[in-house]
Amino acid sequence: MYKKGIMRKIISQVLFFALFLTGCTSGSFESAAELYAKGEYELAMEAFEKAADENPDDVDVKIGQGFNLAMLGKTREAIDVLYPIYEGSVLDGPQNEKDVDRIYDLGSILIDLYIEEGSPVNAGYVSDQLIFLARNTDEKEKYQLKSAEIYVELYKDNLKYEAAYRKALTDIINLSIYAGDEYVALVNSYRAGGDYKGMLAAADNMIIYMRGRSAHIDNFPAVIGAILDAAEVSGYDEYEKKPQDYYAAAQEFITLAGDKGLTYEQKLRYRIVIAERMHQNDVAIRLLGVYLNHCKDDEKAIKEKAFLEDRF
């Protein structure tokens, strides 16, 4: 069901505005709006239907019906009521600020209703329309970000659309206050597509971006994992950066994680991996010993330590 807090905000901006300023003051409509505001949506639906019988062509009554259907969890019915009003408003062209406000309010709720229904293509279509109708930079960027978020979800599991997926991730990175997850996803996307040069470029940008934002990282394992993957890839060819550069960056982020980002045991495991990959077997053996003091029953670590000791 659509979030009630958001719906009440919209009703206060659109439905009550229409009620008191456009002359639609029928008793049934006013009663429906009051019941809606109280959260009595079943009763409000009856009142909206009565108001629709009294004023069959009144757009504000139809908007109220659509919002109320959304609150009742009747997503498809809400879309069927609201989209024709939205589409008609766009095609007719806004005549004043109130018309533009209505288009944006209707478009915003339709985006969320389409997402709730599982129709991201339709949600993206509406969001893209709002970008072109934007009156200022803030409005334009708001819906550019919304469209990018929709397309990331739409394309993330389909390599056929990897270019569109990466563009959407890049848009989020450029428009968001913090986009750490998107940076990791971008690195992983290049890796999955076998574009190692692109992967390393994305990893380099991610490292630079996140150095000053460590307090906002909520998934240090994903970040460090992406850096370690970059280190492995950088050894395949003559890239500007070498594996040890990425291993140094991974160590840096292990430290930045602190106790809240990684457990002591996780930090040890990452450092063991780095030591092994850098062929520092003596360091790896020592760290494995420390690790096994805390995790005595980890059979994999026991075998790993024995294997390294035999080789060393």
PAMAR-357479 format. One line per field, with one value per residue (C-alpha): chain; x, y, z. Coordinates in steps of 0.2 Angstrom, whole numbers. Example, Ala and Ser with C-alpha at 12.3 -4.5 7.8 and 13.67 -1.06 7.14 Angstrom:
tifi <- (A; A);
X <- (62; 68);
Y <- (-22; -5);
Z <- (39; 36);
END
This chain:
tifi <- (A; A; A; A; A; A; A; A; A; A; A; A; A; A; A; A; A; A; A; A; A; A; A; A; A; A; A; A; A; A; A; A; A; A; A; A; A; A; A; A; A; A; A; A; A; A; A; A; A; A; A; A; A; A; A; A; A; A; A; A; A; A; A; A; A; A; A; A; A; A; A; A; A; A; A; A; A; A; A; A; A; A; A; A; A; A; A; A; A; A; A; A; A; A; A; A; A; A; A; A; A; A; A; A; A; A; A; A; A; A; A; A; A; A; A; A; A; A; A; A; A; A; A; A; A; A; A; A; A; A; A; A; A; A; A; A; A; A; A; A; A; A; A; A; A; A; A; A; A; A; A; A; A; A; A; A; A; A; A; A; A; A; A; A; A; A; A; A; A; A; A; A; A; A; A; A; A; A; A; A; A; A; A; A; A; A; A; A; A; A; A; A; A; A; A; A; A; A; A; A; A; A; A; A; A; A; A; A; A; A; A; A; A; A; A; A; A; A; A; A; A; A; A; A; A; A; A; A; A; A; A; A; A; A; A; A; A; A; A; A; A; A; A; A; A; A; A; A; A; A; A; A; A; A; A; A; A; A; A; A; A; A; A; A; A; A; A; A; A; A; A; A; A; A; A; A; A; A; A; A; A; A; A; A; A; A; A; A; A; A; A; A; A; A; A; A; A; A; A; A; A; A; A; A; A; A; A; A; A; A; A; A);
X <- (0; 6; 14; 0; 12; 16; -2; -8; 5; -1; -19; -15; -6; -18; -35; -38; -31; -43; -57; -55; -48; -57; -75; -78; -87; -100; -105; -101; -83; -80; -86; -75; -60; -63; -65; -49; -39; -45; -39; -57; -54; -68; -81; -71; -73; -92; -92; -80; -92; -107; -97; -93; -111; -115; -101; -96; -84; -75; -56; -53; -66; -57; -40; -48; -55; -38; -28; -41; -40; -21; -23; -34; -20; -30; -15; -21; -38; -29; -18; -33; -41; -26; -16; -29; -29; -10; -9; -22; -14; 3; -5; -15; 0; 0; -8; -1; 9; -6; -7; 12; 10; -4; 6; 21; 10; 1; 17; 25; 12; 10; 29; 27; 11; 19; 34; 22; 13; 29; 29; 46; 45; 30; 37; 53; 42; 33; 49; 57; 42; 44; 62; 57; 43; 55; 54; 71; 87; 82; 66; 76; 89; 76; 68; 84; 89; 72; 74; 91; 86; 72; 83; 96; 83; 76; 93; 104; 101; 102; 119; 110; 107; 123; 127; 110; 113; 130; 124; 110; 123; 134; 119; 116; 134; 134; 117; 117; 125; 132; 133; 144; 133; 132; 151; 153; 139; 148; 165; 156; 146; 162; 170; 155; 156; 174; 179; 194; 200; 183; 183; 200; 195; 178; 188; 200; 186; 177; 193; 195; 177; 176; 192; 183; 166; 171; 158; 144; 150; 138; 145; 164; 165; 158; 170; 185; 179; 178; 196; 203; 195; 203; 220; 218; 213; 227; 239; 233; 241; 251; 240; 246; 242; 249; 241; 251; 242; 225; 231; 237; 220; 212; 222; 218; 199; 201; 208; 195; 181; 185; 175; 158; 162; 171; 174; 191; 190; 185; 199; 211; 204; 206; 224; 227; 220; 231; 247; 244; 241; 257; 266; 270; 268; 277; 265; 250; 255; 257; 240; 232; 240; 232; 215; 215; 217; 200; 192; 200; 187; 189; 194; 197; 210; 218; 221; 226; 240; 246; 247; 257; 269; 273; 277; 286);
Y <- (0; 18; 27; 36; 50; 54; 53; 65; 77; 76; 78; 93; 101; 95; 90; 103; 116; 112; 111; 128; 138; 131; 132; 113; 114; 101; 93; 76; 81; 90; 75; 64; 75; 75; 56; 54; 66; 55; 39; 32; 27; 15; 28; 41; 30; 30; 49; 51; 40; 51; 67; 59; 56; 74; 81; 68; 79; 87; 83; 86; 73; 60; 65; 62; 45; 40; 45; 36; 20; 21; 21; 6; -3; -4; 1; -3; 5; 21; 21; 19; 35; 46; 42; 49; 65; 66; 62; 75; 88; 85; 85; 100; 109; 118; 136; 142; 137; 127; 116; 113; 108; 97; 88; 85; 79; 67; 62; 59; 47; 38; 34; 26; 17; 10; 4; -4; -12; -19; -8; 1; 5; 15; 23; 28; 35; 47; 52; 56; 67; 76; 80; 89; 98; 104; 123; 124; 114; 107; 99; 93; 84; 77; 67; 63; 55; 46; 40; 33; 24; 16; 11; 3; -8; -12; -16; -23; -41; -40; -39; -35; -18; -15; 1; 8; 1; 9; 26; 25; 21; 35; 47; 42; 45; 62; 67; 59; 66; 48; 35; 22; 7; 13; 14; -4; -9; 0; -9; -26; -22; -19; -35; -45; -39; -42; -24; -24; -7; 1; -9; -2; 16; 14; 6; 21; 33; 24; 24; 43; 46; 35; 41; 56; 48; 33; 38; 35; 18; 5; -10; -11; -29; -24; -10; -20; -34; -23; -16; -34; -39; -24; -29; -46; -39; -26; -41; -47; -34; -18; -6; 10; 4; -12; -25; -18; -1; -9; -20; -4; 4; -11; -10; 8; 4; -10; 3; 16; 3; 4; -8; -3; -7; -24; -36; -40; -57; -50; -38; -52; -62; -48; -45; -64; -63; -48; -56; -72; -63; -53; -69; -63; -81; -77; -63; -74; -88; -75; -68; -85; -89; -73; -77; -95; -89; -81; -94; -110; -121; -114; -129; -120; -108; -123; -131; -115; -112; -129; -128; -112; -118; -133; -122; -109);
Z <- (0; -4; 11; 20; 26; 8; 3; 16; 11; -7; -2; 8; -7; -21; -15; -1; -12; -26; -13; -6; -21; -37; -31; -30; -13; -14; 2; -4; -10; 6; 17; 6; 9; 28; 29; 19; 30; 45; 37; 35; 17; 15; 20; 10; -6; -4; -2; -17; -28; -22; -27; -44; -47; -43; -53; -66; -75; -60; -61; -42; -37; -49; -41; -24; -29; -37; -21; -10; -21; -18; 0; 0; -9; -26; -36; -53; -51; -44; -60; -71; -63; -61; -77; -90; -79; -79; -98; -102; -92; -101; -118; -115; -109; -92; -93; -76; -60; -53; -68; -67; -49; -53; -66; -55; -40; -51; -60; -43; -36; -53; -53; -36; -40; -56; -46; -33; -47; -54; -70; -70; -88; -86; -70; -80; -94; -82; -73; -90; -95; -79; -83; -99; -90; -76; -72; -63; -61; -44; -52; -67; -56; -44; -59; -67; -51; -50; -68; -65; -49; -59; -74; -62; -55; -72; -80; -66; -70; -89; -97; -114; -107; -98; -106; -101; -83; -82; -88; -75; -61; -67; -66; -48; -44; -52; -44; -27; -11; -7; -20; -13; -18; -35; -37; -31; -43; -57; -54; -53; -69; -79; -72; -76; -94; -96; -98; -86; -92; -88; -71; -66; -71; -60; -46; -46; -46; -32; -21; -23; -20; -4; 4; 11; 14; 25; 38; 25; 19; 26; 17; 19; 13; -4; -6; -1; -11; -26; -23; -21; -37; -46; -39; -46; -63; -64; -64; -81; -91; -92; -83; -75; -58; -51; -39; -24; -27; -24; -10; -1; -4; 3; 18; 20; 19; 32; 44; 39; 43; 62; 73; 67; 49; 51; 65; 71; 63; 46; 46; 49; 35; 23; 28; 27; 9; 4; 12; 2; -14; -12; -8; 9; 16; 33; 36; 31; 43; 57; 54; 53; 70; 77; 68; 75; 93; 90; 79; 85; 76; 58; 49; 33; 42; 50; 33; 25; 39; 38; 19; 20; 33; 22; 7; 17);
END
